[in-house]
Amino acid sequence: EAEPFLYFLLIIFLCQFTGFQFAQLLAAAAENAQVALAIFPGAFVFFNIFAGFLIHIPDVPVYWSWAPVASFARWAIQGLVLNEFDQQPQLRYFNGVDVLHDYGYHGYSKFTSIYFLLGIIILFSFMTQMALSFIRHGSA
């Protein structure tokens, strides 16, 4: 069956493109390359911590509840996990539902991840354009 594999490829492409757009945003907003390179690791850690893999979505503290929504890595991982575990009767789990429940990915369609990743790409692209238009670095 080709559909799960094509979905996998699409999610990987969207995740990479989102990361590229985020790097473009940092490059446009930062004063120089050293600043962008200093900010990127912290942002990378943030996106990965709140992706639902290291800290499961139900275990995220209430005051950080916005972070998994903002993490593009969460939507990519969620899409891949849903693609793998949703409706898989051959698994030793109950159709993969308890895996999805543990991670906090239950109740979502795998296509929700595509919509969120596309939305984040558009947001990062818009923010990059705004940074290029309005932020001036260096001498006046």
Phi, psi and chi 1 to 4 in degrees:
 res  aa     phi    psi   chi1   chi2   chi3   chi4
   1 GLU       -  123.8 -162.7  172.6  -39.7      -
   2 ALA   -85.2  -24.8      -      -      -      -
   3 GLU   -59.2  -46.6 -171.1  -93.7  -28.3      -
   4 PRO   -62.3  -37.0  -23.1   33.1      -      -
   5 PHE   -69.4  -41.8  179.9   69.2      -      -
   6 LEU   -65.0  -36.9  -66.7  174.9      -      -
   7 TYR   -63.7  -43.4  177.1   85.1      -      -
   8 PHE   -56.2  -48.0  167.3   81.6      -      -
   9 LEU   -61.8  -41.1  -70.8  178.2      -      -
  10 LEU   -63.2  -44.9  177.6   62.8      -      -
  11 ILE   -64.1  -42.3  -70.1  -66.5      -      -
  12 ILE   -62.3  -44.3  -65.5  -61.5      -      -
  13 PHE   -61.8  -46.4  171.1   77.2      -      -
  14 LEU   -64.2  -38.6  -71.3  173.5      -      -
  15 CYS   -64.5  -44.4 -177.2      -      -      -
  16 GLN   -64.5  -41.5  -71.0  178.3  -22.3      -
  17 PHE   -67.6  -36.2 -166.7   66.2      -      -
  18 THR   -64.6  -44.3  -52.4      -      -      -
  19 GLY   -60.7  -39.5      -      -      -      -
  20 PHE   -62.7  -44.0  170.6   76.5      -      -
  21 GLN   -65.1  -36.0  -76.6  -58.1  123.0      -
  22 PHE   -66.1  -41.2 -179.7   71.4      -      -
  23 ALA   -63.6  -37.9      -      -      -      -
  24 GLN   -63.0  -41.9  -70.3  -74.1   84.3      -
  25 LEU   -61.3  -46.2  173.4   59.3      -      -
  26 LEU   -61.0  -43.2  -79.3 -179.8      -      -
  27 ALA   -63.4  -38.0      -      -      -      -
  28 ALA   -74.3  -34.4      -      -      -      -
  29 ALA   -89.0  -26.5      -      -      -      -
  30 ALA   -78.7  150.9      -      -      -      -
  31 GLU   -66.5  -36.7 -173.6  172.5  -11.4      -
  32 ASN  -154.6  177.4   55.3   44.4      -      -
  33 ALA   -63.4  -35.5      -      -      -      -
  34 GLN   -63.8  -40.0  -72.1   82.0   12.3      -
  35 VAL   -65.8  -45.9  172.4      -      -      -
  36 ALA   -60.4  -42.4      -      -      -      -
  37 LEU   -68.8  -26.0  -71.4  171.3      -      -
  38 ALA   -77.0  -33.6      -      -      -      -
  39 ILE   -79.1  -36.5  -65.7  170.6      -      -
  40 PHE   -56.3  -46.7 -173.6   78.9      -      -
  41 PRO   -59.7  -40.4  -23.2   33.0      -      -
  42 GLY   -63.5  -41.4      -      -      -      -
  43 ALA   -66.7  -39.8      -      -      -      -
  44 PHE   -61.1  -44.5 -178.7   77.2      -      -
  45 VAL   -62.8  -44.6  167.4      -      -      -
  46 PHE   -56.2  -51.3  170.2   82.9      -      -
  47 PHE   -60.2  -37.9  -71.1  134.1      -      -
  48 ASN   -78.7  -35.8  -77.0  -58.0      -      -
  49 ILE   -63.0  -40.6  -75.3  175.0      -      -
  50 PHE   -96.5   21.4  -67.7  105.7      -      -
  51 ALA   -80.5  -12.5      -      -      -      -
  52 GLY    99.2   -6.1      -      -      -      -
  53 PHE   -90.3  -46.7 -172.8   70.3      -      -
  54 LEU   -78.9  -47.9  -64.2  174.4      -      -
  55 ILE  -116.3  114.0  -59.3  174.3      -      -
  56 HIS   -62.2  145.0  -63.1  177.4      -      -
  57 ILE   -52.6  -43.8  -56.0  -62.4      -      -
  58 PRO   -65.9  -19.2  -21.6   31.9      -      -
  59 ASP   -93.0   -1.0  -61.4  -27.6      -      -
  60 VAL   -70.5  131.3  172.8      -      -      -
  61 PRO   -59.2  151.3  -21.1   30.2      -      -
  62 VAL   -57.6  -41.0  174.1      -      -      -
  63 TYR   -71.1   -9.6   49.0   89.6      -      -
  64 TRP  -109.7   14.0  -77.4  102.9      -      -
  65 SER   -63.7  -20.8   62.2      -      -      -
  66 TRP   -75.8  -23.9   58.0  -88.5      -      -
  67 ALA   -64.1  -43.9      -      -      -      -
  68 PRO   -63.1  -29.9  -24.4   34.2      -      -
  69 VAL   -69.4  -37.1  177.2      -      -      -
  70 ALA   -79.3  -15.9      -      -      -      -
  71 SER   -82.3  112.3  172.3      -      -      -
  72 PHE   -67.3  -27.5   72.0   87.0      -      -
  73 ALA   -64.4  -32.9      -      -      -      -
  74 ARG   -61.1  -44.8  174.9 -106.5  173.8  113.0
  75 TRP   -69.4  -34.0  -61.7  107.2      -      -
  76 ALA   -69.1  -48.7      -      -      -      -
  77 ILE   -63.8  -42.0  -69.2  173.2      -      -
  78 GLN   -60.2  -43.4  177.6  174.3  -49.8      -
  79 GLY   -61.7  -42.0      -      -      -      -
  80 LEU   -67.9  -40.9  -65.6  174.6      -      -
  81 VAL   -66.1  -43.5  169.5      -      -      -
  82 LEU   -62.9  -39.4  -75.5  167.3      -      -
  83 ASN   -62.6  -35.2 -170.1   44.4      -      -
  84 GLU   -84.6  -41.2 -173.0   64.7   29.2      -
  85 PHE  -103.8  -20.2  -71.1  107.8      -      -
  86 ASP   -70.6  125.6 -162.3   23.7      -      -
  87 GLN    56.4   53.6  -56.9  -58.4  -41.6      -
  88 GLN  -117.2   87.6  -62.0  -72.3  -26.3      -
  89 PRO   -65.2  -18.7   20.0  -27.1      -      -
  90 GLN   -78.2   -9.1   73.5  -87.2   16.8      -
  91 LEU   -72.3  153.7  -64.9  174.6      -      -
  92 ARG   -73.4  -16.4   67.8 -177.6 -178.7   96.7
  93 TYR   -80.2  165.8  -57.5  102.3      -      -
  94 PHE   -73.5   86.2 -179.8   72.2      -      -
  95 ASN    55.6   23.4  -67.7  -23.5      -      -
  96 GLY    76.5    0.3      -      -      -      -
  97 VAL   -65.9  -38.8  173.3      -      -      -
  98 ASP   -70.1  -29.2   47.4  -10.2      -      -
  99 VAL   -65.0  -47.1  172.8      -      -      -
 100 LEU   -61.7  -38.2  -59.8  177.1      -      -
 101 HIS   -67.1  -43.0 -168.4  -53.7      -      -
 102 ASP   -60.0  -41.1  -71.9  -14.2      -      -
 103 TYR   -81.2  -14.0  -78.5   98.6      -      -
 104 GLY    84.9   20.0      -      -      -      -
 105 TYR   -98.2   -0.9  -61.6  153.2      -      -
 106 HIS   -69.8  153.7   62.0  -72.9      -      -
 107 GLY    85.2    1.8      -      -      -      -
 108 TYR  -111.7  148.6  -71.1   96.4      -      -
 109 SER   -85.5  149.5  164.4      -      -      -
 110 LYS   -66.8  -19.5   67.7 -178.3 -175.6  177.4
 111 PHE   -78.0  -16.5  -63.2  102.2      -      -
 112 THR   -59.8  -36.7  -56.4      -      -      -
 113 SER   -62.3  -38.8  -64.0      -      -      -
 114 ILE   -63.2  -45.1  -66.6  172.7      -      -
 115 TYR   -62.9  -43.7  -57.4  137.5      -      -
 116 PHE   -66.7  -42.4  -90.9   91.4      -      -
 117 LEU   -63.7  -42.4  -73.4  170.2      -      -
 118 LEU   -63.1  -40.7  -73.0  172.6      -      -
 119 GLY   -63.3  -40.8      -      -      -      -
 120 ILE   -68.8  -36.6  -66.7  169.5      -      -
 121 ILE   -60.6  -46.2  -71.8  169.2      -      -
 122 ILE   -62.8  -43.0  -68.5  167.9      -      -
 123 LEU   -62.0  -48.4  176.3   67.0      -      -
 124 PHE   -62.6  -38.7  -74.9  166.4      -      -
 125 SER   -64.1  -43.9  -61.3      -      -      -
 126 PHE   -63.4  -44.6  175.9   75.1      -      -
 127 MET   -64.3  -36.6  -68.0  171.3   66.7      -
 128 THR   -63.4  -44.1  -59.4      -      -      -
 129 GLN   -62.9  -40.7 -172.7   61.1   39.5      -
 130 MET   -65.6  -40.5  -68.0  -63.8  102.5      -
 131 ALA   -63.4  -42.8      -      -      -      -
 132 LEU   -66.1  -31.8  -71.2  171.3      -      -
 133 SER   -80.7  -35.5  -62.3      -      -      -
 134 PHE  -114.5  -21.2  -63.4  110.7      -      -
 135 ILE   -91.6  124.7  -62.6  175.4      -      -
 136 ARG  -117.0  123.7  -61.2  -74.7 -179.7 -117.4
 137 HIS  -105.9  154.0  -59.3  -69.0      -      -
 138 GLY    85.9 -153.7      -      -      -      -
 139 SER   -74.2  153.8   61.4      -      -      -
 140 ALA   -78.9      -      -      -      -      -
